[in-house]
Amino acid sequence: MSIEAHRPEHRRAQRDGRERDPTHYPVEKKVGEDSLQTWIVELLRPLIERWYGELGRPRFVGADQFIYYQQFDPSKVVAPDVYVLPGVAPGRRVRSWKVWETGIAPSFALEVVSSEDPYKDYVDAPERYRELGVKELVIFDPDWERGRDRVRWQRYRKLKTRGLVRVETTNADRIYARVLGCWLRVIGAGEEARLRLATGPEGEALFPTAAEAERAAKEAERAAKEAERAAKEAALSRIAELEAQIASAAGAGGKGSGAA
């Protein structure tokens, strides 16, 4: 144990938690980010948030915030491209997250492999997420075709006796995320690659974005109104037809009576 750990003020900080924690925990990164990562995250984060809302299990879904998992050591940190905090309200403001304050660690995290430093996401990230205690980590490499030792998808799961273990690798366009309860699926290629959620046994049905859902709802409303209008016109046409038949029958009956 270091001399620092024996100091009274350090012990008091440990007892009192964040109120007396003198450690500086940065809240923002000072490095640039690949625009492709940004576009992927901007589409996927709200999709996951909507997905949980549709399930009736709202969750906080964040992106690119620092998550600290060991008090007094700011080097013990990850910054997932997308992550899910179970039991945390979607609208909560999060500048950074300190696991020891709530005991809540992300249940799911996604890392998009950096074009500048793929080693970080292939080697360093799994170990850090193991220390964090995440239940499921998915690593997506949009540039997987650039190296023979690279792969499009990696999925890690937290196992009771072994910790965070890689359980799946694939170059397919989709992978099932168990914590999310749906598929992650690549749409587009190269600089146009994006990640979407998908449902169905094989991930064949895309979960709609908010704009797509709104458009589909409006189209369904228009179709319903059109069906209602067509049904009303058909009913009026049928009424007119019956009235014409009645009038014709009445006219024929009148002529018959006159002839008699």
Secondary structure, 3 states (H helix, E strand, C coil): CCHHHHCHHHHHHHHHHHHHCCCCCCCCCCCCCCHHHHHHHHHHHHHHHHHHHHHCCCCEEECCCEEECCCCCCCCEECCCEEEECCCCCCCCCCEEEHHHHCCCCCEEEEECCCCCHHHHHHHHHHHHHHHCCCEEEEECCCHHHCCCCCCEEEEEEECCCEEEEEEEECCCEEEECCCCEEEEEECCHHHCEEEEEECCCCCEECCCHHHHHHHHHHHHHHHHHHHHHHHHHHHHHHHHHHHHHHHHHHHHHHHHHHC
